[in-house]
Amino acid sequence: MDFCLEQRRLLLRDSIRDFVKKECASTFVREIDRQAEWPATLYEGLAELGYLGILFPEEYSGVGCDALDLALVAEELSCGCYALAVAYRQSIVLGGMSVALGGADDLKREVLPSVAEGKTTLTWALTERDISSDAGYITTVARPEGGGYVVNGTKMFIYGADRADHCTVIARTSGEPGDRQGITVLLVPLKGTPGISMRPLRKMGTWPVKAFELQLRDVAVPATRVLGTVDEGWSLVRGVLDLEYIASAASSVGISQRMVDDASAYVKQRVQFDTVIGKFQAVAHMVVDMLSDVELMRYMTYRAALMHAQGLPCTKEVALAKLYCSRSSERVGKNGVQVMGGYGYMAEFDMERNYRDSRREAFASGSSLELHGLVAKLMGL
Ligand SMILES: Cc1cc2nc3c(=O)[nH]c(=O)nc-3n(C[C@H](O)[C@H](O)[C@H](O)COP(=O)(O)OP(=O)(O)OC[C@H]3O[C@@H](n4cnc5c(N)ncnc54)[C@H](O)[C@@H]3O)c2cc1C
């Protein structure tokens, strides 16, 4: 598998890298985290430069970029401002790609250009209070009524629901609990819609993007807002999650690279016992271990992304990349905090935030154990 990135991909990566270098100053990112403030100016900056729509088809204001391009973007954004990468993934990958892959032409024309311009924001609601890993048991119901659907249910951990104009809601339209047949995906308008309410949830990290319990009570949704095929929504969900897993793995790579860079810079200037601590072999080896973790994570991510881009079967590789990268970034963060000593634990250094934030990847859009289960099944275990 050839990872010599073509000129086109290098240009994309370098232009995002430049954007991040200019706009994501440490002091600024730390402040929006402390204030738990949505990264509005950064998100608008991405829209102005045309990065929000790159995954969408050309006829809907997109560029038709593939999964490897997505990995490069998610990696660079996560290196500079992980919360911005999360905001991007929530609206563009989970929300936007649900519409791009499953929406009717009129709906795509209505929603995607506006998402690409940053005027419309989307989110995604699969998880419920009591049902997550075993998604076939979801209890949110979409009942056919008056040519459309009436949705009832409660969704849990919904990131960015306060900002989102529409939410991809996964609901049961027929079948038995446990059955993945009978599931339908709907694009539900959130702003000003009767029957929608939200309860904010406090959490460990990614403070700029808030999480909510989202309640839907008799929410009327027109049939034109069905994404994919009625009762057969699970294949759309899987298709979107494959892209999100690639973005997740790439985010782990980006945030881990940042933790290596910060640890490396720190140990080169911190002096103890009249010696810069990076000269102590034990410290240097920890930083090298961090780097070797990141290199392997990147390899797995690009391989899975390239397989996806080439249209090869890659569910196993994609799941393994997310699984391995989320676990490895935890190790990278743990070592990063350790080599910085007490300062690694202090909020005035980025390591503290990045360590907290990086833990998100072990749960969001599928826990590590869930992914073990998926891969074990694919291995026939
Ligand atoms: C930060 C964050 C953001 C999120 N954002 C969203 C969002 O925007 N939209 C959305 O829909 N969801 C979102 N989620 C939900 C996320 O997808 C779920 O947390 C995830 O699917 C795991 O579900 P759970 O937390 O309920 O764990 P559970 O399903 O209750 O599992 C608990 C533990 O048991 C393990 N486990 C479960 N079943 C098995 C098994 N058969 N064998 C072995 N171990 C098992 C799990 O891996 C986990 O470690 C988010 C979650 C987090 C933490």
PDBQT file of the ligand as one rigid body, heavy atoms in Angstrom, charges set to zero:
ROOT
HETATM    1  C1  LIG A 401     -18.009  12.072  24.414  1.00  0.00    +0.000 C 
HETATM    2  C2  LIG A 401     -19.103  11.318  23.780  1.00  0.00    +0.000 A 
HETATM    3  C3  LIG A 401     -19.770  11.846  22.667  1.00  0.00    +0.000 A 
HETATM    4  C4  LIG A 401     -20.810  11.142  22.072  1.00  0.00    +0.000 A 
HETATM    5  N1  LIG A 401     -21.512  11.705  21.049  1.00  0.00    +0.000 NA
HETATM    6  C5  LIG A 401     -22.602  11.066  20.571  1.00  0.00    +0.000 A 
HETATM    7  C6  LIG A 401     -23.452  11.681  19.595  1.00  0.00    +0.000 A 
HETATM    8  O1  LIG A 401     -23.241  12.831  19.211  1.00  0.00    +0.000 OA
HETATM    9  N2  LIG A 401     -24.515  10.977  19.131  1.00  0.00    +0.000 N 
HETATM   10  C7  LIG A 401     -24.805   9.718  19.557  1.00  0.00    +0.000 A 
HETATM   11  O2  LIG A 401     -25.746   9.138  19.091  1.00  0.00    +0.000 OA
HETATM   12  N3  LIG A 401     -24.029   9.122  20.497  1.00  0.00    +0.000 NA
HETATM   13  C8  LIG A 401     -22.951   9.755  21.014  1.00  0.00    +0.000 A 
HETATM   14  N4  LIG A 401     -22.173   9.157  21.980  1.00  0.00    +0.000 N 
HETATM   15  C9  LIG A 401     -22.535   7.826  22.447  1.00  0.00    +0.000 C 
HETATM   16  C10 LIG A 401     -21.529   6.749  22.140  1.00  0.00    +0.000 C 
HETATM   17  O3  LIG A 401     -21.654   6.307  20.815  1.00  0.00    +0.000 OA
HETATM   18  C11 LIG A 401     -21.753   5.649  23.187  1.00  0.00    +0.000 C 
HETATM   19  O4  LIG A 401     -21.243   6.149  24.418  1.00  0.00    +0.000 OA
HETATM   20  C12 LIG A 401     -21.079   4.356  22.869  1.00  0.00    +0.000 C 
HETATM   21  O5  LIG A 401     -21.752   3.758  21.784  1.00  0.00    +0.000 OA
HETATM   22  C13 LIG A 401     -21.064   3.407  24.062  1.00  0.00    +0.000 C 
HETATM   23  O6  LIG A 401     -22.308   3.360  24.659  1.00  0.00    +0.000 OA
HETATM   24  P1  LIG A 401     -22.471   3.511  26.259  1.00  0.00    +0.000 P 
HETATM   25  O7  LIG A 401     -21.603   4.641  26.664  1.00  0.00    +0.000 OA
HETATM   26  O8  LIG A 401     -23.883   3.609  26.603  1.00  0.00    +0.000 OA
HETATM   27  O9  LIG A 401     -21.878   2.183  26.810  1.00  0.00    +0.000 OA
HETATM   28  P2  LIG A 401     -22.609   0.759  26.981  1.00  0.00    +0.000 P 
HETATM   29  O10 LIG A 401     -23.180   0.320  25.674  1.00  0.00    +0.000 OA
HETATM   30  O11 LIG A 401     -23.526   0.789  28.162  1.00  0.00    +0.000 OA
HETATM   31  O12 LIG A 401     -21.359  -0.095  27.362  1.00  0.00    +0.000 OA
HETATM   32  C14 LIG A 401     -20.681   0.050  28.626  1.00  0.00    +0.000 C 
HETATM   33  C15 LIG A 401     -19.380  -0.717  28.554  1.00  0.00    +0.000 C 
HETATM   34  O13 LIG A 401     -19.660  -2.103  28.325  1.00  0.00    +0.000 OA
HETATM   35  C16 LIG A 401     -19.025  -2.518  27.129  1.00  0.00    +0.000 C 
HETATM   36  N5  LIG A 401     -19.852  -3.492  26.450  1.00  0.00    +0.000 N 
HETATM   37  C17 LIG A 401     -21.096  -3.335  25.984  1.00  0.00    +0.000 A 
HETATM   38  N6  LIG A 401     -21.519  -4.453  25.401  1.00  0.00    +0.000 NA
HETATM   39  C18 LIG A 401     -20.505  -5.339  25.496  1.00  0.00    +0.000 A 
HETATM   40  C19 LIG A 401     -20.307  -6.674  25.067  1.00  0.00    +0.000 A 
HETATM   41  N7  LIG A 401     -21.251  -7.350  24.395  1.00  0.00    +0.000 N 
HETATM   42  N8  LIG A 401     -19.148  -7.280  25.342  1.00  0.00    +0.000 NA
HETATM   43  C20 LIG A 401     -18.179  -6.626  26.007  1.00  0.00    +0.000 A 
HETATM   44  N9  LIG A 401     -18.299  -5.359  26.424  1.00  0.00    +0.000 NA
HETATM   45  C21 LIG A 401     -19.441  -4.726  26.163  1.00  0.00    +0.000 A 
HETATM   46  C22 LIG A 401     -18.851  -1.259  26.308  1.00  0.00    +0.000 C 
HETATM   47  O14 LIG A 401     -17.810  -1.344  25.359  1.00  0.00    +0.000 OA
HETATM   48  C23 LIG A 401     -18.515  -0.233  27.385  1.00  0.00    +0.000 C 
HETATM   49  O15 LIG A 401     -17.157  -0.267  27.709  1.00  0.00    +0.000 OA
HETATM   50  C24 LIG A 401     -21.158   9.868  22.585  1.00  0.00    +0.000 A 
HETATM   51  C25 LIG A 401     -20.484   9.347  23.679  1.00  0.00    +0.000 A 
HETATM   52  C26 LIG A 401     -19.484  10.064  24.295  1.00  0.00    +0.000 A 
HETATM   53  C27 LIG A 401     -18.806   9.498  25.521  1.00  0.00    +0.000 C 
ENDROOT
TORSDOF 0
